[in-house]
Amino acid sequence: MFLKLIDLKLVFLLFVLHMEFMQTTDNGGVFDIPCPTPICICQDRHREAICSGEYIPRMPARVTQITFMNGQIKILSGITMANLTNSSITMLNFSNNGIQKMEADAFSHVTTIVQLNICKEQILKPIDIRNALKNIKPNRLRSISFTDNAWTEVPIDMFDTLLNRKSKSIRLTGNNFNVCNLSTFSNVEKLIKLKLQQNQIKTVILGYLPNIHRLDLGYNDISDLPSFCFHDTSNSKMPNLTFLSLAFNSLKNIRPLKCLPRLTELRLEQNLLKRIQTNTFAYLNSLKKLYLMAVGRKNLETLEKGAFNSTSLIYLSLRECNFHFDKLNHSALADLFSNCRNLQHLDLAQNVINPGRILLGPLLYPLEKLKYLNLELTKLTYLPNQVFSKMYLLETLSINSNKIYGWDEARIFDNVTTLQELDVSNNYIKVVNKSSIPPQLLSSLRRINLATNQFSCTCHQMWFVNWLRSSKIEIVNYPKRYRCVQPPALNGMQLKDYKPTIESCTLWNPLFTIAISMAVFGFIIIVSITVFVRCYTNLKNYIYLLKVSRRQRQGYLPLDNSEDYEYHAFVVYCDANRLWVHNEFVKKLENEEGFKLCIHHRDFAVGETIIGNVDTLLKKSWKVVVIMSNAFAKSEWCQWEVDIVQERRRRQGREVLLLIMLENINSKNMTSPLRTLLDSTPHLKYKTGMGEDLFWKAVTEGLRKPIGQPPISVL
């Protein structure tokens, strides 16, 4: 009868005390117990225990961190937790144990907890945890993590009892909240970090959180962000917030952000933003890092003037936005980063910096403090002269995976004396000369990547292959990805195996020998060369006519004809040759021969972009005429048009092109794409006086020649 009157809890506690007494020595010392295997595994010198079972055993005195996972603990109460009484547990984790109930006294005997984590306990109700938190001694508790529990809401007063002078971190990730009311956390006096990512939050209700420093709302479904200001004043609801993440949400528009006076880092990547408005970040006076990767889900459409007005900004990433900088005029380009003069890190990778216009100069000139610049996969074909000349502090430059075939060797790296890492891999570079990497650059470089370029193994490459073998700089992916592409006989050979010598590359001895052996025929050779030079252009044009006539006589069936198009030909030329094109070429062919040519100074639609005009009118033109000169070779815009022409040639064959050379192009002006075009397509040379009639006849026949005939070998 007496036992019936005794509370079962008291019996259990007496049993625990008896077991503790049995483990004492005669002089009162306490023996430590071993790790309770096989229920638990103790590691890190018995400081951490990982357990799985139906109950919570006693732990060695050294254990400070316990994780109960994948067990069958159905109820947490003062009784089931009694074996942790007077322990030194600082971290307590429960994960996937199928806990169904938590009593209010669950943590009453555990007084040293600093961090409490409850994960994947989807049966456990938040209200039970709230009741247990009311009885926990909060003088040491600093971190709470309730993750992946499938909660749809938490009680508004769940964390009200967590009032002390210790800073707090609360994590509620991986649940199913639709509405997030931050007022729930307003009474947590020292809440510093709040993580609510990977939920299903659509609506955020801001509360007054004066002490919070970090707020993570990433990986939700937030489409609109409320104001951080109190009632349209300048008073902030989160005056000490330094970090805010809204990454991977559904934000479509962001008004200018205000009332976050201490915010230093803002993450907005992977949202649905199509437009960034003027002064969106201008009122964030402490902002240093801004992440905008893949906004618009990789299709950012508009950057308004002053979108990046921020004098405090140090780090900016616009990676993978697929933004077309060619849509901006010169003034807009120059203005884009003009108020970001303290920027040190800029990532523009995987956007479109069109090679047809000089964009890099006005875009980058304001950024004199830049240390890191990433321009990979931006469709660059050429680096403008002195584009990096004002970047006195530049340390890392990445321009890999573009179509760069070269740069102005003498001046491209003017004043660049601090560059340590350079990545120009996966481009179209054929030859690297001594002047390509000037001495001041070599003295600062620590790492360089030139792998997977279109290297030409000729004598012009001698300096580079010798430098590769002797350089103390780290050369990334050497020698595996440094291979010859040209000439065909050496295609695939590693550059380390190509060993040209001064003797093999010196032309003097062979020419001298030939000159002596041919001395008796000197006069004949001189006369022959003179005649050939004077008649060379006419001879080429005559051969071109013969080939056209022969193909016509063979009766090949054309794929299409000029009647299917609005224009006979689209004429590509540079502005320096405009007078000849308009006064000679167009007048001759249109007035006398009846052709209809597309000339951009006359036929481009007003108001349409140049790129749009080119794309539209090329589709309306049967053939393409390319008029080449030294001015043409030096024009970046013309080089872009050469790329477009090459694509047309690949699709329809070489007969779709008519190449005309007004003058011999100097070797210093010859570009890789232009050389490829000339090597693979016949061309005519213009000459006044004798042979001029032959030239015009060849042009006329070339324009009338059907498309689709077998290729004619290069002249």
ABEGO torsion letter per residue (X at the ends): XAAAABBAAAAAAAAAAAAAAAABBAAGBBBBBBBBOAABBBBGGGABBBBBBABBBBBBAABABBBBBGBABABBBAAAAAAABGBABABBBBBGAGBABBBAAAAAABAABABBBBBGBAABBAAAAAAAAAABBAAABABBBBBGAGBABBBAAAAAABBBABBBBBBBBGBABABBBAAAAAABAABABBBABGBABABBBBBBBAABABBBABGBABABBBBABBGGBABBABAABABBBABGBABABBBBBBGBAABABBBABGBABABBBBGAAAABAABABBBABGBGGGBBABBBBGAABBAABABBBABGAGBBAAABBAAAAAAAAAAAAABABBBABGBBBBAABBAAAAAAAABAABABBBABGAGBABBBBGAAAABAABABBBABGBABAEBBAAAAABGBAABABBBABGBABABBBAAABBAAAAAABABBBABGBBBBBBAAAAAAAAAAAABABBBBGOAAABBBAOBAAABGBBAAABBBBAAAABAAAAAAAAAAAAAAAAAAAAAAAAAAAAAAAAAAAAAAAAAAAAAAAAGBBBABBAAABABABBBBBBAAAAAAAAAAAAAAAAAAAGBBBBBAAAABBBGBBAAAAAAAAAAABABBBBBBBAAAAABAAAAAAAAAAAAAAAAAEAAABBBBBABBBBAAABBAAAAAAAAABBBBBBBBEBGAAAAAAAAAAAAABBBGBBBBBBX
